[in-house]
Amino acid sequence: MAKLYFYYSAMNAGKSTTLLQASFNYRERGMNTLIFAAAIDDRYGDPKVTSRIGLEADARVFGSDTDLFQAITEELKHRPLHCIMVDEAQFLVKDQVFQLASVADKLKIPVLCYGLRTDFVANLFEGSKWLLALADEISELKTICVCGSKATMNLRIDENGKAVREGESIEIGGNDRYIALCRRHFMERLHGPAPIDAD
């Protein structure tokens, strides 16, 4: 049975690298993959999934109005597909997550989604919320905080390295705009150190 997978993490955990490696593994065995990338993230120009370590692959872009089930059905008219992969899956909308679940259930093609769980103030992204609700398998890709603990949060910073506490949920950026932190250091940077109990 084909499944819907959600691989989530904080920033800089290698989500895109893991996606590209998985796609390579399929293609090395003579199988076809279809990679989707969020149209909102246009940092690298042409539609591509690009990792920080230099790997890249062509991708089909999706916006909030893209019908992914229809796009995949159309692609199947031209070639068989063995796996669908979605980078920056936090930018999916609810309907698209349901469409991807239908791809697994009705078209019998596994769907691998990679994305952030929460935004810069710890709110769930829409796509992540519904992937957490619908995915058959959920896995965390781990990265580390500056203290060496597991990083689970994404702190947005300004040009001076100060925590940004307000703004739009979505703002595209890399290491210049975000730091992956453990919850304790995220809370300290976002809200200031917790008060020490008198007792």
C-alpha positions as CSV (number, residue, x, y, z in Angstrom):
1,M,0.0,0.0,0.0
2,A,1.3,3.4,-0.9
3,K,1.7,5.9,2.0
4,L,1.8,9.6,2.6
5,Y,5.0,10.5,4.6
6,F,5.9,13.7,6.4
7,Y,9.5,14.4,7.3
8,Y,9.7,17.5,9.4
9,S,12.5,19.4,11.2
10,A,13.8,22.8,12.2
11,M,15.9,24.8,9.7
12,N,19.2,23.4,8.4
13,A,18.4,19.7,9.2
14,G,19.0,18.6,5.6
15,K,15.4,18.2,4.4
16,S,16.2,19.1,0.8
17,T,19.3,17.0,0.8
18,T,17.3,14.0,2.1
19,L,14.7,14.5,-0.6
20,L,17.3,14.7,-3.3
21,Q,19.0,11.5,-2.0
22,A,15.7,9.7,-2.0
23,S,14.9,10.8,-5.6
24,F,18.4,9.7,-6.7
25,N,17.9,6.3,-5.1
26,Y,14.6,5.8,-7.1
27,R,16.2,7.0,-10.4
28,E,19.2,4.9,-9.9
29,R,16.9,1.9,-10.0
30,G,15.2,3.0,-13.2
31,M,12.2,4.5,-11.5
32,N,10.6,8.0,-12.1
33,T,10.1,10.6,-9.5
34,L,8.2,13.9,-9.7
35,I,9.4,16.6,-7.4
36,F,7.4,19.6,-6.4
37,A,8.8,22.9,-5.0
38,A,7.0,25.8,-3.5
39,A,6.6,28.7,-6.0
40,I,6.9,31.1,-3.0
41,D,10.5,30.1,-2.5
42,D,12.3,31.5,-5.6
43,R,15.7,32.1,-4.1
44,Y,17.4,29.8,-6.6
45,G,15.8,31.1,-9.8
46,D,14.7,28.2,-12.1
47,P,12.3,25.7,-10.6
48,K,14.6,23.5,-8.6
49,V,15.1,21.9,-5.3
50,T,18.5,23.0,-4.0
51,S,20.4,21.9,-0.9
52,R,22.9,23.8,1.0
53,I,25.6,21.2,0.2
54,G,25.2,21.9,-3.5
55,L,22.9,19.1,-4.7
56,E,20.0,20.1,-6.9
57,A,17.2,18.7,-9.1
58,D,14.6,20.1,-11.4
59,A,11.1,20.5,-9.9
60,R,7.6,21.4,-10.8
61,V,6.4,24.5,-8.8
62,F,3.2,24.6,-6.8
63,G,1.2,27.6,-5.6
64,S,-1.7,27.6,-3.2
65,D,-4.1,27.1,-6.1
66,T,-2.3,24.2,-7.7
67,D,-4.4,21.0,-7.9
68,L,-1.7,18.5,-7.2
69,F,-3.8,15.4,-7.8
70,Q,-4.7,16.8,-11.3
71,A,-1.1,17.7,-12.0
72,I,0.1,14.2,-11.1
73,T,-2.7,12.6,-13.1
74,E,-1.7,14.6,-16.1
75,E,2.0,13.6,-15.7
76,L,1.0,9.9,-15.6
77,K,-0.3,10.3,-19.2
78,H,3.3,10.8,-20.3
79,R,5.3,8.5,-18.0
80,P,4.9,6.1,-15.1
81,L,5.6,7.7,-11.7
82,H,7.0,5.7,-8.8
83,C,7.3,8.4,-6.1
84,I,6.1,12.0,-5.6
85,M,8.2,14.3,-3.5
86,V,7.3,17.7,-2.1
87,D,9.9,20.2,-0.8
88,E,8.9,23.0,1.6
89,A,5.7,21.1,2.3
90,Q,4.8,23.6,5.1
91,F,3.5,25.8,2.2
92,L,0.9,23.4,1.2
93,V,-2.7,24.3,1.9
94,K,-5.3,22.0,3.4
95,D,-6.8,20.9,0.1
96,Q,-3.4,20.0,-1.3
97,V,-2.6,17.7,1.6
98,F,-5.9,15.9,1.0
99,Q,-5.0,15.7,-2.7
100,L,-1.6,14.1,-1.8
101,A,-3.4,11.6,0.4
102,S,-5.6,10.7,-2.5
103,V,-2.5,10.2,-4.7
104,A,-1.3,7.6,-2.2
105,D,-4.7,6.0,-1.8
106,K,-6.2,6.1,-5.3
107,L,-3.1,6.3,-7.6
108,K,-1.1,4.0,-5.4
109,I,2.0,6.2,-5.5
110,P,4.0,7.0,-2.4
111,V,4.2,10.7,-1.5
112,L,7.2,12.0,0.5
113,C,6.7,15.5,2.0
114,Y,9.6,17.5,3.6
115,G,9.0,20.7,5.6
116,L,9.1,22.8,8.7
117,R,6.7,22.1,11.5
118,T,6.3,25.6,12.9
119,D,7.0,29.2,12.0
120,F,9.1,31.8,13.8
121,V,6.7,32.2,16.7
122,A,5.9,28.4,17.1
123,N,2.6,28.4,15.2
124,L,2.0,25.3,13.0
125,F,2.1,26.0,9.3
126,E,-1.1,25.0,7.5
127,G,0.6,22.3,5.4
128,S,2.4,20.9,8.4
129,K,-0.8,20.9,10.5
130,W,-2.7,18.8,7.9
131,L,0.3,16.5,7.2
132,L,0.6,15.8,10.9
133,A,-3.1,14.9,10.8
134,L,-3.2,12.8,7.7
135,A,0.3,11.3,7.1
136,D,0.6,7.6,7.4
137,E,4.2,8.0,8.7
138,I,5.7,11.0,10.4
139,S,9.5,11.3,11.1
140,E,11.6,14.0,12.5
141,L,14.9,14.9,10.8
142,K,17.2,16.2,13.6
143,T,19.6,19.1,13.7
144,I,21.3,20.8,16.7
145,C,21.0,24.0,18.6
146,V,24.0,26.2,19.4
147,C,24.1,24.5,22.8
148,G,24.4,21.0,21.3
149,S,20.8,19.9,22.2
150,K,18.3,18.9,19.5
151,A,16.9,22.0,17.7
152,T,13.2,22.0,17.3
153,M,12.3,25.7,16.7
154,N,13.0,28.3,14.1
155,L,13.9,31.8,15.4
156,R,13.6,34.6,12.9
157,I,16.3,37.3,13.3
158,D,16.8,40.8,11.9
159,E,19.9,42.2,10.2
160,N,21.5,42.7,13.7
161,G,20.9,39.2,14.9
162,K,18.0,40.2,17.2
163,A,14.9,38.1,17.5
164,V,11.9,39.1,15.4
165,R,8.7,38.8,17.4
166,E,6.1,40.0,14.9
167,G,5.4,39.8,11.2
168,E,4.0,37.5,8.5
169,S,4.1,33.8,9.2
170,I,5.9,33.3,5.9
171,E,9.1,35.1,5.1
172,I,11.6,33.3,2.8
173,G,15.2,33.3,4.0
174,G,18.2,31.2,5.0
175,N,20.9,31.5,7.6
176,D,20.7,35.2,7.4
177,R,17.1,35.2,8.6
178,Y,16.6,32.1,10.7
179,I,18.4,30.1,13.5
180,A,17.5,26.6,14.5
181,L,17.3,26.4,18.3
182,C,16.2,24.1,21.1
183,R,13.0,25.2,22.8
184,R,14.7,26.7,25.8
185,H,17.0,28.9,23.8
186,F,14.2,29.8,21.4
187,M,12.1,31.0,24.3
188,E,15.0,32.9,25.9
189,R,15.7,34.7,22.6
190,L,12.1,35.3,21.8
191,H,10.8,36.3,25.2
192,G,13.9,36.9,27.4
193,P,15.2,34.5,30.1
194,A,12.6,32.9,32.4
195,P,12.4,34.4,35.9
196,I,14.1,32.4,38.6
197,D,11.8,31.0,41.3
198,A,12.3,32.6,44.7
199,D,12.2,29.1,46.4
